[in-house]
Amino acid sequence: MGYRILASSALLGITILLCIFVSQGNGAELKPIAGIAAFGGAERGHGDEAHGIGGTQLLGLVPLTQQFGLQGSTSFTGGSGFRFGLSAGPVLNLASSRAGLFVDYEHRAHGDANLVAVRGSWAYYLNQFDLEATYSHPISSAHRSGGVSQVGMNQLQGLLRFYPTKEVELNAGLLVNSFAGVDHSKGGGSGVGGVFGLSFKLFDPVVVHLVQGHFDNRERYRVVSGIQLIFGSSLQDWQRSHIPTPIGGGGGAVKVSKSPRAPAAPPPIGP
């Protein structure tokens, strides 16, 4: 598995370097941003029953130069056991685009699991459209506790954002998951699905995420709605000021499978 991790990391690094040399960094300079969100919805993972979720998320970016900055986020999610997430990494300002490379960490109280993934993302900006490509790769092994096995899923995603106005965003895309990574073969199988969303800025500084979700053909899904506070910009400018992180956390999904119970001992024979 080690060579797969190295190969994926190398590919992400090469992609970002190519963007630097090709783009020359002629876009708008990075600016400090901060936002807070509250969300709620439902999700279902492999071997898991559908259940409700809800929580909060903080996100911010600190520019170190006009072309380079650090972005981070933290989230707390309640549902089938609470989850605490952290994400951090560098962001590069390129010509008409942005690129970022992040380390995503999540602690899951259900099963006492700690999962880590590396996520690379690149976005290209047109007049009313954004084109985004994101790949998340787990680097932690499956965790087993209390009869429950949990393992991070890799995820490759392509997304198109459309802005009818600067305060309204519709997005749709495709995803492929669980086809590589540490212990990726342990349950669930590779999946193909979609991503969708609709958001609008109600008034300054309130953004309503009417729906944000993803699903695959293995019946894994996550659908949430939420409210986010952003400061000093339109919704379109906000999305382009950083590497967007899905409301409720980033990175790949997680598959949960219950270990089979040992068969009951046969009853004793005889009196």
VOROPA-256602 format. One record per residue (C-alpha): residue number from 1; residue in one letter; x, y, z. Coordinates in steps of 0.1 Angstrom, whole numbers. Layout:
% VOROPA-256602
[NUM,'A',[X,Y,Z]]
...
//
This chain:
% VOROPA-256602
[1,'M',[0,0,0]]
[2,'G',[30,23,6]]
[3,'Y',[37,28,-31]]
[4,'R',[1,38,-38]]
[5,'I',[3,65,-11]]
[6,'L',[36,78,-25]]
[7,'A',[23,77,-61]]
[8,'S',[-9,96,-52]]
[9,'S',[11,122,-32]]
[10,'A',[35,126,-60]]
[11,'L',[7,130,-86]]
[12,'L',[-9,158,-64]]
[13,'G',[24,175,-61]]
[14,'I',[32,174,-98]]
[15,'T',[-3,187,-106]]
[16,'I',[1,217,-84]]
[17,'L',[36,224,-97]]
[18,'L',[23,223,-133]]
[19,'C',[-4,248,-124]]
[20,'I',[23,271,-109]]
[21,'F',[45,271,-140]]
[22,'V',[16,273,-165]]
[23,'S',[-4,299,-146]]
[24,'Q',[22,324,-133]]
[25,'G',[-2,336,-106]]
[26,'N',[-19,365,-123]]
[27,'G',[-53,362,-104]]
[28,'A',[-67,384,-76]]
[29,'E',[-45,383,-45]]
[30,'L',[-54,362,-15]]
[31,'K',[-73,379,12]]
[32,'P',[-81,368,48]]
[33,'I',[-115,352,52]]
[34,'A',[-136,336,80]]
[35,'G',[-170,319,80]]
[36,'I',[-191,299,104]]
[37,'A',[-219,274,95]]
[38,'A',[-246,253,111]]
[39,'F',[-260,223,93]]
[40,'G',[-283,193,96]]
[41,'G',[-294,164,74]]
[42,'A',[-290,127,69]]
[43,'E',[-264,102,58]]
[44,'R',[-259,65,52]]
[45,'G',[-226,46,49]]
[46,'H',[-217,11,39]]
[47,'G',[-233,-14,63]]
[48,'D',[-248,15,83]]
[49,'E',[-284,25,88]]
[50,'A',[-295,59,76]]
[51,'H',[-295,84,104]]
[52,'G',[-297,121,111]]
[53,'I',[-267,144,115]]
[54,'G',[-262,180,126]]
[55,'G',[-233,202,136]]
[56,'T',[-212,233,131]]
[57,'Q',[-182,242,110]]
[58,'L',[-156,270,112]]
[59,'L',[-134,279,81]]
[60,'G',[-107,305,76]]
[61,'L',[-78,315,54]]
[62,'V',[-47,335,63]]
[63,'P',[-26,349,34]]
[64,'L',[11,348,39]]
[65,'T',[19,365,5]]
[66,'Q',[-4,376,-24]]
[67,'Q',[0,342,-40]]
[68,'F',[3,318,-10]]
[69,'G',[-18,312,22]]
[70,'L',[-29,287,48]]
[71,'Q',[-65,275,50]]
[72,'G',[-80,255,78]]
[73,'S',[-114,243,91]]
[74,'T',[-128,225,120]]
[75,'S',[-162,208,124]]
[76,'F',[-183,190,150]]
[77,'T',[-210,166,139]]
[78,'G',[-235,148,160]]
[79,'G',[-255,118,149]]
[80,'S',[-246,82,152]]
[81,'G',[-219,91,177]]
[82,'F',[-202,125,175]]
[83,'R',[-174,133,150]]
[84,'F',[-147,160,153]]
[85,'G',[-128,171,122]]
[86,'L',[-98,192,115]]
[87,'S',[-84,202,81]]
[88,'A',[-54,224,72]]
[89,'G',[-31,230,43]]
[90,'P',[-16,255,18]]
[91,'V',[-35,274,-9]]
[92,'L',[-19,287,-41]]
[93,'N',[-33,317,-60]]
[94,'L',[-29,310,-98]]
[95,'A',[-40,327,-130]]
[96,'S',[-79,324,-130]]
[97,'S',[-76,295,-106]]
[98,'R',[-67,283,-71]]
[99,'A',[-51,251,-59]]
[100,'G',[-48,235,-24]]
[101,'L',[-33,205,-7]]
[102,'F',[-48,195,27]]
[103,'V',[-45,170,55]]
[104,'D',[-79,160,68]]
[105,'Y',[-83,144,103]]
[106,'E',[-115,130,118]]
[107,'H',[-121,114,152]]
[108,'R',[-153,93,153]]
[109,'A',[-166,85,188]]
[110,'H',[-185,55,174]]
[111,'G',[-158,29,175]]
[112,'D',[-132,54,188]]
[113,'A',[-116,57,153]]
[114,'N',[-91,82,141]]
[115,'L',[-90,86,103]]
[116,'V',[-66,107,82]]
[117,'A',[-66,116,45]]
[118,'V',[-47,138,21]]
[119,'R',[-69,159,-2]]
[120,'G',[-58,179,-33]]
[121,'S',[-81,204,-50]]
[122,'W',[-80,227,-80]]
[123,'A',[-106,252,-93]]
[124,'Y',[-106,272,-125]]
[125,'Y',[-128,303,-128]]
[126,'L',[-148,315,-158]]
[127,'N',[-173,343,-160]]
[128,'Q',[-203,326,-144]]
[129,'F',[-188,291,-139]]
[130,'D',[-163,274,-117]]
[131,'L',[-147,241,-127]]
[132,'E',[-134,220,-97]]
[133,'A',[-115,188,-94]]
[134,'T',[-108,172,-60]]
[135,'Y',[-92,140,-49]]
[136,'S',[-91,127,-14]]
[137,'H',[-68,97,-4]]
[138,'P',[-70,79,30]]
[139,'I',[-36,72,47]]
[140,'S',[-49,55,79]]
[141,'S',[-57,18,81]]
[142,'A',[-90,3,90]]
[143,'H',[-100,7,127]]
[144,'R',[-118,-21,145]]
[145,'S',[-134,-17,179]]
[146,'G',[-165,-31,195]]
[147,'G',[-174,-52,165]]
[148,'V',[-173,-22,141]]
[149,'S',[-148,-17,113]]
[150,'Q',[-142,18,99]]
[151,'V',[-120,28,70]]
[152,'G',[-116,60,50]]
[153,'M',[-127,60,14]]
[154,'N',[-108,77,-14]]
[155,'Q',[-129,100,-36]]
[156,'L',[-124,116,-70]]
[157,'Q',[-148,144,-78]]
[158,'G',[-155,167,-106]]
[159,'L',[-178,197,-100]]
[160,'L',[-194,225,-120]]
[161,'R',[-206,256,-102]]
[162,'F',[-230,280,-119]]
[163,'Y',[-238,315,-107]]
[164,'P',[-270,329,-123]]
[165,'T',[-263,360,-101]]
[166,'K',[-234,367,-78]]
[167,'E',[-256,357,-49]]
[168,'V',[-269,324,-62]]
[169,'E',[-250,292,-68]]
[170,'L',[-261,259,-83]]
[171,'N',[-236,230,-86]]
[172,'A',[-236,195,-100]]
[173,'G',[-209,169,-106]]
[174,'L',[-197,133,-107]]
[175,'L',[-178,113,-82]]
[176,'V',[-160,79,-80]]
[177,'N',[-150,64,-47]]
[178,'S',[-136,35,-28]]
[179,'F',[-113,23,-57]]
[180,'A',[-79,28,-40]]
[181,'G',[-63,35,-7]]
[182,'V',[-54,17,25]]
[183,'D',[-78,-13,31]]
[184,'H',[-102,0,4]]
[185,'S',[-113,-35,-4]]
[186,'K',[-127,-41,31]]
[187,'G',[-164,-38,24]]
[188,'G',[-186,-16,3]]
[189,'G',[-169,-18,-31]]
[190,'S',[-162,10,-56]]
[191,'G',[-190,34,-62]]
[192,'V',[-200,59,-89]]
[193,'G',[-225,87,-82]]
[194,'G',[-232,124,-82]]
[195,'V',[-229,157,-63]]
[196,'F',[-255,184,-62]]
[197,'G',[-263,217,-44]]
[198,'L',[-282,249,-43]]
[199,'S',[-272,280,-22]]
[200,'F',[-281,316,-21]]
[201,'K',[-272,347,0]]
[202,'L',[-303,358,17]]
[203,'F',[-289,390,31]]
[204,'D',[-255,402,44]]
[205,'P',[-240,381,59]]
[206,'V',[-264,351,58]]
[207,'V',[-260,324,32]]
[208,'V',[-286,296,30]]
[209,'H',[-274,262,17]]
[210,'L',[-307,249,7]]
[211,'V',[-293,215,-1]]
[212,'Q',[-258,200,-5]]
[213,'G',[-254,163,-11]]
[214,'H',[-236,134,-27]]
[215,'F',[-246,98,-34]]
[216,'D',[-233,66,-51]]
[217,'N',[-247,34,-65]]
[218,'R',[-238,15,-33]]
[219,'E',[-266,34,-15]]
[220,'R',[-241,56,4]]
[221,'Y',[-252,92,6]]
[222,'R',[-251,124,25]]
[223,'V',[-276,153,22]]
[224,'V',[-275,184,44]]
[225,'S',[-290,219,46]]
[226,'G',[-275,248,65]]
[227,'I',[-269,284,72]]
[228,'Q',[-235,301,69]]
[229,'L',[-223,335,79]]
[230,'I',[-198,351,55]]
[231,'F',[-184,386,58]]
[232,'G',[-176,413,32]]
[233,'S',[-183,396,-1]]
[234,'S',[-209,382,-25]]
[235,'L',[-214,344,-25]]
[236,'Q',[-196,340,-58]]
[237,'D',[-166,360,-45]]
[238,'W',[-166,340,-13]]
[239,'Q',[-165,307,-31]]
[240,'R',[-136,319,-52]]
[241,'S',[-116,334,-23]]
[242,'H',[-106,300,-10]]
[243,'I',[-108,262,-17]]
[244,'P',[-144,254,-10]]
[245,'T',[-150,227,17]]
[246,'P',[-183,209,17]]
[247,'I',[-205,221,45]]
[248,'G',[-201,197,74]]
[249,'G',[-166,187,66]]
[250,'G',[-144,177,37]]
[251,'G',[-125,147,26]]
[252,'G',[-138,113,15]]
[253,'A',[-167,95,31]]
[254,'V',[-163,67,56]]
[255,'K',[-176,32,53]]
[256,'V',[-188,14,85]]
[257,'S',[-193,-23,86]]
[258,'K',[-202,-45,115]]
[259,'S',[-181,-76,120]]
[260,'P',[-200,-108,119]]
[261,'R',[-208,-123,153]]
[262,'A',[-195,-157,161]]
[263,'P',[-222,-184,159]]
[264,'A',[-238,-194,191]]
[265,'A',[-225,-226,208]]
[266,'P',[-247,-256,202]]
[267,'P',[-268,-268,232]]
[268,'P',[-253,-296,253]]
[269,'I',[-262,-332,243]]
[270,'G',[-276,-355,268]]
[271,'P',[-292,-350,302]]
//
